Amino acid sequence: MPGALKETAEKKLKSRIRKFKKVNKSDEEKDKFFEQLGGSVEIYLPTKNPEETSDSILFYTTADGKIIEAEYSYNEGDNFETIPLDGKNLDIVVEAFSSNFHLEFLDDES
C-alpha cells in the first residue's frame, strides 16, 4: 500500500505543477487560484524541556497573509490542548511577531 500512496502523491504533484504553470502564465488563472488559497504557519515557542513539553501558535491565513483565526497549542507527550486565540490575546501575539517575523525563501547558495 505505501507504494500505491507514493504513486498517487507523485501524480497529484504533477497535476499541481501543471496548475502552477497555468497560474504563472495567466493573471486570470492566478486570480482564481489565489482567491481559493489559504495557508497556515505554526510557530513553536521555546521551552525549558522540549523533550517533555511543547507549545505553539498556529495562524490560519488568507493568501495575502490576513489572519482568519489563530490558536495556541500546549503538548505534554501525546496529550495536548488547543485554545482559540482571539480578541486582545490575538492582538498581543500579532504585535509580538509583526516587527521581527517574516517569511522568505532561504538562499541555498549562502
Jmol script that loads the backbone (N, CA, C; Angstrom):
load data "model"
ATOM      1  N   MET A   1       0.800  -1.206   0.000  1.00  0.00           N
ATOM      2  CA  MET A   1       0.000   0.000   0.000  1.00  0.00           C
ATOM      3  C   MET A   1       0.845   1.274   0.000  1.00  0.00           C
ATOM      4  N   PRO A   2       1.987   1.332   0.748  1.00  0.00           N
ATOM      5  CA  PRO A   2       2.792   2.552   0.726  1.00  0.00           C
ATOM      6  C   PRO A   2       3.275   2.923  -0.679  1.00  0.00           C
ATOM      7  N   GLY A   3       3.580   1.954  -1.529  1.00  0.00           N
ATOM      8  CA  GLY A   3       3.990   2.236  -2.899  1.00  0.00           C
ATOM      9  C   GLY A   3       2.878   2.873  -3.704  1.00  0.00           C
ATOM     10  N   ALA A   4       1.650   2.422  -3.504  1.00  0.00           N
ATOM     11  CA  ALA A   4       0.500   2.985  -4.207  1.00  0.00           C
ATOM     12  C   ALA A   4       0.255   4.429  -3.766  1.00  0.00           C
ATOM     13  N   LEU A   5       0.426   4.702  -2.485  1.00  0.00           N
ATOM     14  CA  LEU A   5       0.241   6.056  -1.990  1.00  0.00           C
ATOM     15  C   LEU A   5       1.297   6.995  -2.577  1.00  0.00           C
ATOM     16  N   LYS A   6       2.537   6.532  -2.650  1.00  0.00           N
ATOM     17  CA  LYS A   6       3.607   7.349  -3.237  1.00  0.00           C
ATOM     18  C   LYS A   6       3.291   7.642  -4.703  1.00  0.00           C
ATOM     19  N   GLU A   7       2.822   6.647  -5.436  1.00  0.00           N
ATOM     20  CA  GLU A   7       2.468   6.835  -6.843  1.00  0.00           C
ATOM     21  C   GLU A   7       1.342   7.856  -6.986  1.00  0.00           C
ATOM     22  N   THR A   8       0.349   7.763  -6.129  1.00  0.00           N
ATOM     23  CA  THR A   8      -0.759   8.724  -6.144  1.00  0.00           C
ATOM     24  C   THR A   8      -0.251  10.126  -5.821  1.00  0.00           C
ATOM     25  N   ALA A   9       0.632  10.233  -4.824  1.00  0.00           N
ATOM     26  CA  ALA A   9       1.196  11.540  -4.449  1.00  0.00           C
ATOM     27  C   ALA A   9       2.002  12.134  -5.600  1.00  0.00           C
ATOM     28  N   GLU A  10       2.775  11.301  -6.306  1.00  0.00           N
ATOM     29  CA  GLU A  10       3.566  11.795  -7.442  1.00  0.00           C
ATOM     30  C   GLU A  10       2.663  12.291  -8.572  1.00  0.00           C
ATOM     31  N   LYS A  11       1.566  11.582  -8.840  1.00  0.00           N
ATOM     32  CA  LYS A  11       0.612  12.015  -9.863  1.00  0.00           C
ATOM     33  C   LYS A  11      -0.041  13.330  -9.458  1.00  0.00           C
ATOM     34  N   LYS A  12      -0.402  13.444  -8.196  1.00  0.00           N
ATOM     35  CA  LYS A  12      -1.039  14.676  -7.709  1.00  0.00           C
ATOM     36  C   LYS A  12      -0.066  15.845  -7.798  1.00  0.00           C
ATOM     37  N   LEU A  13       1.202  15.621  -7.469  1.00  0.00           N
ATOM     38  CA  LEU A  13       2.207  16.674  -7.580  1.00  0.00           C
ATOM     39  C   LEU A  13       2.351  17.135  -9.030  1.00  0.00           C
ATOM     40  N   LYS A  14       2.390  16.202  -9.972  1.00  0.00           N
ATOM     41  CA  LYS A  14       2.472  16.569 -11.391  1.00  0.00           C
ATOM     42  C   LYS A  14       1.273  17.420 -11.796  1.00  0.00           C
ATOM     43  N   SER A  15       0.095  17.060 -11.322  1.00  0.00           N
ATOM     44  CA  SER A  15      -1.110  17.819 -11.608  1.00  0.00           C
ATOM     45  C   SER A  15      -1.007  19.230 -11.022  1.00  0.00           C
ATOM     46  N   ARG A  16      -0.521  19.322  -9.804  1.00  0.00           N
ATOM     47  CA  ARG A  16      -0.354  20.630  -9.154  1.00  0.00           C
ATOM     48  C   ARG A  16       0.671  21.484  -9.901  1.00  0.00           C
ATOM     49  N   ILE A  17       1.755  20.878 -10.354  1.00  0.00           N
ATOM     50  CA  ILE A  17       2.792  21.613 -11.097  1.00  0.00           C
ATOM     51  C   ILE A  17       2.202  22.162 -12.397  1.00  0.00           C
ATOM     52  N   ARG A  18       1.376  21.363 -13.086  1.00  0.00           N
ATOM     53  CA  ARG A  18       0.707  21.868 -14.302  1.00  0.00           C
ATOM     54  C   ARG A  18      -0.160  23.076 -13.965  1.00  0.00           C
ATOM     55  N   LYS A  19      -0.872  23.009 -12.844  1.00  0.00           N
ATOM     56  CA  LYS A  19      -1.717  24.125 -12.410  1.00  0.00           C
ATOM     57  C   LYS A  19      -0.862  25.358 -12.107  1.00  0.00           C
ATOM     58  N   PHE A  20       0.264  25.173 -11.415  1.00  0.00           N
ATOM     59  CA  PHE A  20       1.147  26.302 -11.105  1.00  0.00           C
ATOM     60  C   PHE A  20       1.691  26.942 -12.385  1.00  0.00           C
ATOM     61  N   LYS A  21       1.972  26.132 -13.400  1.00  0.00           N
ATOM     62  CA  LYS A  21       2.433  26.678 -14.689  1.00  0.00           C
ATOM     63  C   LYS A  21       1.358  27.560 -15.301  1.00  0.00           C
ATOM     64  N   LYS A  22       0.087  27.120 -15.236  1.00  0.00           N
ATOM     65  CA  LYS A  22      -1.024  27.937 -15.743  1.00  0.00           C
ATOM     66  C   LYS A  22      -1.131  29.233 -14.949  1.00  0.00           C
ATOM     67  N   VAL A  23      -1.000  29.122 -13.636  1.00  0.00           N
ATOM     68  CA  VAL A  23      -1.077  30.296 -12.765  1.00  0.00           C
ATOM     69  C   VAL A  23       0.024  31.293 -13.118  1.00  0.00           C
ATOM     70  N   ASN A  24       1.216  30.790 -13.395  1.00  0.00           N
ATOM     71  CA  ASN A  24       2.343  31.658 -13.733  1.00  0.00           C
ATOM     72  C   ASN A  24       2.169  32.353 -15.081  1.00  0.00           C
ATOM     73  N   LYS A  25       1.390  31.772 -15.978  1.00  0.00           N
ATOM     74  CA  LYS A  25       1.226  32.317 -17.332  1.00  0.00           C
ATOM     75  C   LYS A  25       0.022  33.230 -17.481  1.00  0.00           C
ATOM     76  N   SER A  26      -0.947  33.160 -16.579  1.00  0.00           N
ATOM     77  CA  SER A  26      -2.201  33.877 -16.772  1.00  0.00           C
ATOM     78  C   SER A  26      -2.625  34.604 -15.498  1.00  0.00           C
ATOM     79  N   ASP A  27      -2.833  35.916 -15.616  1.00  0.00           N
ATOM     80  CA  ASP A  27      -3.311  36.684 -14.472  1.00  0.00           C
ATOM     81  C   ASP A  27      -4.695  36.220 -14.041  1.00  0.00           C
ATOM     82  N   GLU A  28      -5.527  35.832 -15.013  1.00  0.00           N
ATOM     83  CA  GLU A  28      -6.871  35.349 -14.689  1.00  0.00           C
ATOM     84  C   GLU A  28      -6.793  34.059 -13.871  1.00  0.00           C
ATOM     85  N   GLU A  29      -5.951  33.118 -14.306  1.00  0.00           N
ATOM     86  CA  GLU A  29      -5.768  31.860 -13.548  1.00  0.00           C
ATOM     87  C   GLU A  29      -5.182  32.149 -12.166  1.00  0.00           C
ATOM     88  N   LYS A  30      -4.257  33.094 -12.099  1.00  0.00           N
ATOM     89  CA  LYS A  30      -3.632  33.454 -10.825  1.00  0.00           C
ATOM     90  C   LYS A  30      -4.686  33.997  -9.857  1.00  0.00           C
ATOM     91  N   ASP A  31      -5.542  34.898 -10.349  1.00  0.00           N
ATOM     92  CA  ASP A  31      -6.593  35.466  -9.505  1.00  0.00           C
ATOM     93  C   ASP A  31      -7.539  34.382  -8.992  1.00  0.00           C
ATOM     94  N   LYS A  32      -7.975  33.479  -9.880  1.00  0.00           N
ATOM     95  CA  LYS A  32      -8.878  32.393  -9.476  1.00  0.00           C
ATOM     96  C   LYS A  32      -8.212  31.498  -8.431  1.00  0.00           C
ATOM     97  N   PHE A  33      -6.954  31.172  -8.659  1.00  0.00           N
ATOM     98  CA  PHE A  33      -6.229  30.277  -7.764  1.00  0.00           C
ATOM     99  C   PHE A  33      -6.075  30.896  -6.374  1.00  0.00           C
ATOM    100  N   PHE A  34      -5.622  32.145  -6.320  1.00  0.00           N
ATOM    101  CA  PHE A  34      -5.333  32.756  -5.026  1.00  0.00           C
ATOM    102  C   PHE A  34      -6.589  33.140  -4.254  1.00  0.00           C
ATOM    103  N   GLU A  35      -7.721  33.274  -4.931  1.00  0.00           N
ATOM    104  CA  GLU A  35      -8.980  33.513  -4.224  1.00  0.00           C
ATOM    105  C   GLU A  35      -9.364  32.302  -3.376  1.00  0.00           C
ATOM    106  N   GLN A  36      -8.933  31.118  -3.783  1.00  0.00           N
ATOM    107  CA  GLN A  36      -9.277  29.878  -3.087  1.00  0.00           C
ATOM    108  C   GLN A  36      -8.224  29.468  -2.058  1.00  0.00           C
ATOM    109  N   LEU A  37      -7.089  30.105  -2.107  1.00  0.00           N
ATOM    110  CA  LEU A  37      -5.939  29.667  -1.328  1.00  0.00           C
ATOM    111  C   LEU A  37      -5.935  30.240   0.082  1.00  0.00           C
ATOM    112  N   GLY A  38      -5.476  29.452   0.986  1.00  0.00           N
ATOM    113  CA  GLY A  38      -5.233  29.886   2.355  1.00  0.00           C
ATOM    114  C   GLY A  38      -3.954  29.219   2.824  1.00  0.00           C
ATOM    115  N   GLY A  39      -3.508  29.582   3.976  1.00  0.00           N
ATOM    116  CA  GLY A  39      -2.283  28.990   4.476  1.00  0.00           C
ATOM    117  C   GLY A  39      -2.303  28.895   5.985  1.00  0.00           C
ATOM    118  N   SER A  40      -1.311  28.239   6.496  1.00  0.00           N
ATOM    119  CA  SER A  40      -1.155  28.196   7.946  1.00  0.00           C
ATOM    120  C   SER A  40       0.334  28.220   8.259  1.00  0.00           C
ATOM    121  N   VAL A  41       0.642  28.850   9.362  1.00  0.00           N
ATOM    122  CA  VAL A  41       2.013  28.914   9.851  1.00  0.00           C
ATOM    123  C   VAL A  41       1.970  28.549  11.322  1.00  0.00           C
ATOM    124  N   GLU A  42       2.762  27.562  11.691  1.00  0.00           N
ATOM    125  CA  GLU A  42       2.841  27.179  13.098  1.00  0.00           C
ATOM    126  C   GLU A  42       4.198  27.598  13.627  1.00  0.00           C
ATOM    127  N   ILE A  43       4.178  28.325  14.720  1.00  0.00           N
ATOM    128  CA  ILE A  43       5.406  28.808  15.344  1.00  0.00           C
ATOM    129  C   ILE A  43       5.569  28.088  16.668  1.00  0.00           C
ATOM    130  N   TYR A  44       6.646  27.309  16.765  1.00  0.00           N
ATOM    131  CA  TYR A  44       6.924  26.592  18.002  1.00  0.00           C
ATOM    132  C   TYR A  44       7.678  27.525  18.942  1.00  0.00           C
ATOM    133  N   LEU A  45       7.199  27.634  20.149  1.00  0.00           N
ATOM    134  CA  LEU A  45       7.783  28.543  21.132  1.00  0.00           C
ATOM    135  C   LEU A  45       8.864  27.819  21.925  1.00  0.00           C
ATOM    136  N   PRO A  46       9.892  28.544  22.354  1.00  0.00           N
ATOM    137  CA  PRO A  46      10.959  27.893  23.121  1.00  0.00           C
ATOM    138  C   PRO A  46      10.444  27.423  24.484  1.00  0.00           C
ATOM    139  N   THR A  47      10.892  26.246  24.901  1.00  0.00           N
ATOM    140  CA  THR A  47      10.516  25.702  26.210  1.00  0.00           C
ATOM    141  C   THR A  47      11.760  25.211  26.944  1.00  0.00           C
ATOM    142  N   LYS A  48      11.663  25.094  28.263  1.00  0.00           N
ATOM    143  CA  LYS A  48      12.800  24.630  29.066  1.00  0.00           C
ATOM    144  C   LYS A  48      13.065  23.148  28.864  1.00  0.00           C
ATOM    145  N   ASN A  49      12.012  22.360  28.651  1.00  0.00           N
ATOM    146  CA  ASN A  49      12.137  20.911  28.486  1.00  0.00           C
ATOM    147  C   ASN A  49      11.450  20.463  27.199  1.00  0.00           C
ATOM    148  N   PRO A  50      12.041  20.737  26.034  1.00  0.00           N
ATOM    149  CA  PRO A  50      11.354  20.401  24.782  1.00  0.00           C
ATOM    150  C   PRO A  50      11.106  18.906  24.585  1.00  0.00           C
ATOM    151  N   GLU A  51      11.827  18.054  25.305  1.00  0.00           N
ATOM    152  CA  GLU A  51      11.591  16.608  25.200  1.00  0.00           C
ATOM    153  C   GLU A  51      10.283  16.223  25.892  1.00  0.00           C
ATOM    154  N   GLU A  52       9.853  17.050  26.847  1.00  0.00           N
ATOM    155  CA  GLU A  52       8.671  16.727  27.637  1.00  0.00           C
ATOM    156  C   GLU A  52       7.443  17.541  27.249  1.00  0.00           C
ATOM    157  N   THR A  53       7.642  18.814  26.959  1.00  0.00           N
ATOM    158  CA  THR A  53       6.513  19.691  26.638  1.00  0.00           C
ATOM    159  C   THR A  53       6.839  20.580  25.447  1.00  0.00           C
ATOM    160  N   SER A  54       5.804  21.006  24.762  1.00  0.00           N
ATOM    161  CA  SER A  54       5.964  21.984  23.693  1.00  0.00           C
ATOM    162  C   SER A  54       4.697  22.816  23.612  1.00  0.00           C
ATOM    163  N   ASP A  55       4.861  24.019  23.093  1.00  0.00           N
ATOM    164  CA  ASP A  55       3.685  24.822  22.820  1.00  0.00           C
ATOM    165  C   ASP A  55       3.943  25.651  21.576  1.00  0.00           C
ATOM    166  N   SER A  56       2.848  26.032  20.937  1.00  0.00           N
ATOM    167  CA  SER A  56       2.978  26.719  19.660  1.00  0.00           C
ATOM    168  C   SER A  56       1.778  27.612  19.410  1.00  0.00           C
ATOM    169  N   ILE A  57       1.962  28.512  18.457  1.00  0.00           N
ATOM    170  CA  ILE A  57       0.893  29.363  17.961  1.00  0.00           C
ATOM    171  C   ILE A  57       0.675  28.974  16.501  1.00  0.00           C
ATOM    172  N   LEU A  58      -0.565  28.759  16.120  1.00  0.00           N
ATOM    173  CA  LEU A  58      -0.897  28.397  14.750  1.00  0.00           C
ATOM    174  C   LEU A  58      -1.788  29.492  14.171  1.00  0.00           C
ATOM    175  N   PHE A  59      -1.304  30.095  13.065  1.00  0.00           N
ATOM    176  CA  PHE A  59      -2.066  31.124  12.366  1.00  0.00           C
ATOM    177  C   PHE A  59      -2.645  30.532  11.095  1.00  0.00           C
ATOM    178  N   TYR A  60      -3.936  30.704  10.860  1.00  0.00           N
ATOM    179  CA  TYR A  60      -4.580  30.350   9.601  1.00  0.00           C
ATOM    180  C   TYR A  60      -4.799  31.658   8.854  1.00  0.00           C
ATOM    181  N   THR A  61      -4.361  31.712   7.594  1.00  0.00           N
ATOM    182  CA  THR A  61      -4.391  32.978   6.866  1.00  0.00           C
ATOM    183  C   THR A  61      -5.010  32.845   5.485  1.00  0.00           C
ATOM    184  N   THR A  62      -5.355  34.014   4.935  1.00  0.00           N
ATOM    185  CA  THR A  62      -5.718  34.089   3.526  1.00  0.00           C
ATOM    186  C   THR A  62      -4.421  34.082   2.723  1.00  0.00           C
ATOM    187  N   ALA A  63      -4.535  34.042   1.403  1.00  0.00           N
ATOM    188  CA  ALA A  63      -3.350  34.020   0.553  1.00  0.00           C
ATOM    189  C   ALA A  63      -2.503  35.279   0.715  1.00  0.00           C
ATOM    190  N   ASP A  64      -3.123  36.392   1.056  1.00  0.00           N
ATOM    191  CA  ASP A  64      -2.353  37.618   1.215  1.00  0.00           C
ATOM    192  C   ASP A  64      -1.894  37.849   2.653  1.00  0.00           C
ATOM    193  N   GLY A  65      -2.002  36.832   3.497  1.00  0.00           N
ATOM    194  CA  GLY A  65      -1.444  36.890   4.836  1.00  0.00           C
ATOM    195  C   GLY A  65      -2.344  37.450   5.918  1.00  0.00           C
ATOM    196  N   LYS A  66      -3.601  37.688   5.623  1.00  0.00           N
ATOM    197  CA  LYS A  66      -4.538  38.168   6.639  1.00  0.00           C
ATOM    198  C   LYS A  66      -4.945  36.988   7.527  1.00  0.00           C
ATOM    199  N   ILE A  67      -4.896  37.182   8.825  1.00  0.00           N
ATOM    200  CA  ILE A  67      -5.213  36.107   9.772  1.00  0.00           C
ATOM    201  C   ILE A  67      -6.720  35.890   9.826  1.00  0.00           C
ATOM    202  N   ILE A  68      -7.126  34.661   9.552  1.00  0.00           N
ATOM    203  CA  ILE A  68      -8.537  34.267   9.640  1.00  0.00           C
ATOM    204  C   ILE A  68      -8.859  33.843  11.066  1.00  0.00           C
ATOM    205  N   GLU A  69      -7.968  33.022  11.624  1.00  0.00           N
ATOM    206  CA  GLU A  69      -8.092  32.596  13.012  1.00  0.00           C
ATOM    207  C   GLU A  69      -6.732  32.135  13.499  1.00  0.00           C
ATOM    208  N   ALA A  70      -6.618  31.982  14.798  1.00  0.00           N
ATOM    209  CA  ALA A  70      -5.356  31.545  15.396  1.00  0.00           C
ATOM    210  C   ALA A  70      -5.669  30.713  16.623  1.00  0.00           C
ATOM    211  N   GLU A  71      -4.702  29.877  16.998  1.00  0.00           N
ATOM    212  CA  GLU A  71      -4.885  29.064  18.189  1.00  0.00           C
ATOM    213  C   GLU A  71      -3.552  28.798  18.870  1.00  0.00           C
ATOM    214  N   TYR A  72      -3.640  28.573  20.157  1.00  0.00           N
ATOM    215  CA  TYR A  72      -2.496  28.204  20.980  1.00  0.00           C
ATOM    216  C   TYR A  72      -2.611  26.714  21.265  1.00  0.00           C
ATOM    217  N   SER A  73      -1.496  25.999  21.173  1.00  0.00           N
ATOM    218  CA  SER A  73      -1.494  24.571  21.435  1.00  0.00           C
ATOM    219  C   SER A  73      -0.431  24.247  22.478  1.00  0.00           C
ATOM    220  N   TYR A  74      -0.815  23.469  23.483  1.00  0.00           N
ATOM    221  CA  TYR A  74       0.105  23.031  24.539  1.00  0.00           C
ATOM    222  C   TYR A  74       0.142  21.508  24.533  1.00  0.00           C
ATOM    223  N   ASN A  75       1.371  20.943  24.508  1.00  0.00           N
ATOM    224  CA  ASN A  75       1.541  19.492  24.421  1.00  0.00           C
ATOM    225  C   ASN A  75       2.411  18.961  25.556  1.00  0.00           C
ATOM    226  N   GLU A  76       1.955  17.880  26.150  1.00  0.00           N
ATOM    227  CA  GLU A  76       2.753  17.098  27.104  1.00  0.00           C
ATOM    228  C   GLU A  76       2.732  15.666  26.603  1.00  0.00           C
ATOM    229  N   GLY A  77       3.815  15.244  25.975  1.00  0.00           N
ATOM    230  CA  GLY A  77       3.853  13.903  25.394  1.00  0.00           C
ATOM    231  C   GLY A  77       2.794  13.757  24.321  1.00  0.00           C
ATOM    232  N   ASP A  78       1.932  12.746  24.464  1.00  0.00           N
ATOM    233  CA  ASP A  78       0.857  12.519  23.498  1.00  0.00           C
ATOM    234  C   ASP A  78      -0.412  13.297  23.830  1.00  0.00           C
ATOM    235  N   ASN A  79      -0.410  14.018  24.934  1.00  0.00           N
ATOM    236  CA  ASN A  79      -1.578  14.783  25.349  1.00  0.00           C
ATOM    237  C   ASN A  79      -1.417  16.248  24.949  1.00  0.00           C
ATOM    238  N   PHE A  80      -2.481  16.814  24.405  1.00  0.00           N
ATOM    239  CA  PHE A  80      -2.402  18.221  24.032  1.00  0.00           C
ATOM    240  C   PHE A  80      -3.745  18.906  24.203  1.00  0.00           C
ATOM    241  N   GLU A  81      -3.663  20.208  24.306  1.00  0.00           N
ATOM    242  CA  GLU A  81      -4.854  21.045  24.432  1.00  0.00           C
ATOM    243  C   GLU A  81      -4.683  22.227  23.485  1.00  0.00           C
ATOM    244  N   THR A  82      -5.755  22.578  22.795  1.00  0.00           N
ATOM    245  CA  THR A  82      -5.743  23.707  21.880  1.00  0.00           C
ATOM    246  C   THR A  82      -6.773  24.729  22.344  1.00  0.00           C
ATOM    247  N   ILE A  83      -6.345  25.997  22.358  1.00  0.00           N
ATOM    248  CA  ILE A  83      -7.213  27.085  22.804  1.00  0.00           C
ATOM    249  C   ILE A  83      -7.254  28.156  21.716  1.00  0.00           C
ATOM    250  N   PRO A  84      -8.438  28.568  21.289  1.00  0.00           N
ATOM    251  CA  PRO A  84      -8.522  29.632  20.282  1.00  0.00           C
ATOM    252  C   PRO A  84      -7.903  30.929  20.801  1.00  0.00           C
ATOM    253  N   LEU A  85      -7.224  31.644  19.911  1.00  0.00           N
ATOM    254  CA  LEU A  85      -6.697  32.968  20.230  1.00  0.00           C
ATOM    255  C   LEU A  85      -7.566  33.985  19.516  1.00  0.00           C
ATOM    256  N   ASP A  86      -8.111  34.917  20.257  1.00  0.00           N
ATOM    257  CA  ASP A  86      -8.895  35.968  19.630  1.00  0.00           C
ATOM    258  C   ASP A  86      -8.870  37.207  20.508  1.00  0.00           C
ATOM    259  N   GLY A  87      -9.503  38.247  20.051  1.00  0.00           N
ATOM    260  CA  GLY A  87      -9.597  39.477  20.818  1.00  0.00           C
ATOM    261  C   GLY A  87      -8.255  40.037  21.211  1.00  0.00           C
ATOM    262  N   LYS A  88      -8.161  40.456  22.464  1.00  0.00           N
ATOM    263  CA  LYS A  88      -6.937  41.095  22.963  1.00  0.00           C
ATOM    264  C   LYS A  88      -5.746  40.146  22.946  1.00  0.00           C
ATOM    265  N   ASN A  89      -5.978  38.866  23.248  1.00  0.00           N
ATOM    266  CA  ASN A  89      -4.869  37.898  23.224  1.00  0.00           C
ATOM    267  C   ASN A  89      -4.264  37.788  21.831  1.00  0.00           C
ATOM    268  N   LEU A  90      -5.117  37.730  20.815  1.00  0.00           N
ATOM    269  CA  LEU A  90      -4.611  37.657  19.442  1.00  0.00           C
ATOM    270  C   LEU A  90      -3.881  38.945  19.078  1.00  0.00           C
ATOM    271  N   ASP A  91      -4.412  40.089  19.464  1.00  0.00           N
ATOM    272  CA  ASP A  91      -3.752  41.365  19.190  1.00  0.00           C
ATOM    273  C   ASP A  91      -2.348  41.392  19.782  1.00  0.00           C
ATOM    274  N   ILE A  92      -2.195  40.906  21.012  1.00  0.00           N
ATOM    275  CA  ILE A  92      -0.886  40.887  21.675  1.00  0.00           C
ATOM    276  C   ILE A  92       0.087  39.987  20.931  1.00  0.00           C
ATOM    277  N   VAL A  93      -0.361  38.795  20.538  1.00  0.00           N
ATOM    278  CA  VAL A  93       0.507  37.849  19.827  1.00  0.00           C
ATOM    279  C   VAL A  93       0.910  38.417  18.464  1.00  0.00           C
ATOM    280  N   VAL A  94      -0.035  38.962  17.720  1.00  0.00           N
ATOM    281  CA  VAL A  94       0.274  39.532  16.397  1.00  0.00           C
ATOM    282  C   VAL A  94       1.271  40.673  16.543  1.00  0.00           C
ATOM    283  N   GLU A  95       1.077  41.526  17.528  1.00  0.00           N
ATOM    284  CA  GLU A  95       2.013  42.635  17.746  1.00  0.00           C
ATOM    285  C   GLU A  95       3.420  42.112  18.048  1.00  0.00           C
ATOM    286  N   ALA A  96       3.514  41.050  18.850  1.00  0.00           N
ATOM    287  CA  ALA A  96       4.820  40.490  19.207  1.00  0.00           C
ATOM    288  C   ALA A  96       5.579  39.976  17.983  1.00  0.00           C
ATOM    289  N   PHE A  97       4.861  39.419  17.018  1.00  0.00           N
ATOM    290  CA  PHE A  97       5.511  38.856  15.838  1.00  0.00           C
ATOM    291  C   PHE A  97       5.611  39.820  14.661  1.00  0.00           C
ATOM    292  N   SER A  98       4.835  40.876  14.652  1.00  0.00           N
ATOM    293  CA  SER A  98       4.728  41.706  13.450  1.00  0.00           C
ATOM    294  C   SER A  98       6.006  42.444  13.071  1.00  0.00           C
ATOM    295  N   SER A  99       6.834  42.815  14.020  1.00  0.00           N
ATOM    296  CA  SER A  99       8.012  43.595  13.645  1.00  0.00           C
ATOM    297  C   SER A  99       9.247  42.747  13.363  1.00  0.00           C
ATOM    298  N   ASN A 100       9.314  41.534  13.888  1.00  0.00           N
ATOM    299  CA  ASN A 100      10.535  40.733  13.739  1.00  0.00           C
ATOM    300  C   ASN A 100      10.360  39.426  12.969  1.00  0.00           C
ATOM    301  N   PHE A 101       9.165  39.122  12.549  1.00  0.00           N
ATOM    302  CA  PHE A 101       8.920  37.827  11.919  1.00  0.00           C
ATOM    303  C   PHE A 101       8.388  38.033  10.512  1.00  0.00           C
ATOM    304  N   HIS A 102       9.041  37.409   9.543  1.00  0.00           N
ATOM    305  CA  HIS A 102       8.545  37.403   8.173  1.00  0.00           C
ATOM    306  C   HIS A 102       9.036  36.143   7.486  1.00  0.00           C
ATOM    307  N   LEU A 103       8.369  35.766   6.422  1.00  0.00           N
ATOM    308  CA  LEU A 103       8.731  34.565   5.678  1.00  0.00           C
ATOM    309  C   LEU A 103       9.418  34.955   4.379  1.00  0.00           C
ATOM    310  N   GLU A 104      10.442  34.226   4.020  1.00  0.00           N
ATOM    311  CA  GLU A 104      11.099  34.393   2.731  1.00  0.00           C
ATOM    312  C   GLU A 104      11.830  33.105   2.395  1.00  0.00           C
ATOM    313  N   PHE A 105      12.197  32.948   1.138  1.00  0.00           N
ATOM    314  CA  PHE A 105      12.933  31.762   0.723  1.00  0.00           C
ATOM    315  C   PHE A 105      14.363  31.838   1.237  1.00  0.00           C
ATOM    316  N   LEU A 106      14.872  30.717   1.680  1.00  0.00           N
ATOM    317  CA  LEU A 106      16.249  30.615   2.118  1.00  0.00           C
ATOM    318  C   LEU A 106      17.123  30.478   0.883  1.00  0.00           C
ATOM    319  N   ASP A 107      18.128  31.311   0.765  1.00  0.00           N
ATOM    320  CA  ASP A 107      19.033  31.256  -0.369  1.00  0.00           C
ATOM    321  C   ASP A 107      19.973  30.070  -0.192  1.00  0.00           C
ATOM    322  N   ASP A 108      19.881  29.083  -1.085  1.00  0.00           N
ATOM    323  CA  ASP A 108      20.680  27.866  -0.984  1.00  0.00           C
ATOM    324  C   ASP A 108      22.165  28.096  -1.154  1.00  0.00           C
ATOM    325  N   GLU A 109      22.536  29.223  -1.746  1.00  0.00           N
ATOM    326  CA  GLU A 109      23.943  29.497  -2.020  1.00  0.00           C
ATOM    327  C   GLU A 109      24.628  30.213  -0.880  1.00  0.00           C
ATOM    328  N   SER A 110      23.935  30.474   0.218  1.00  0.00           N
ATOM    329  CA  SER A 110      24.527  31.191   1.356  1.00  0.00           C
ATOM    330  C   SER A 110      25.478  30.309   2.112  1.00  0.00           C
TER     331      SER A 110
END
end "model"
wireframe off; spacefill off
backbone 0.3
color backbone group
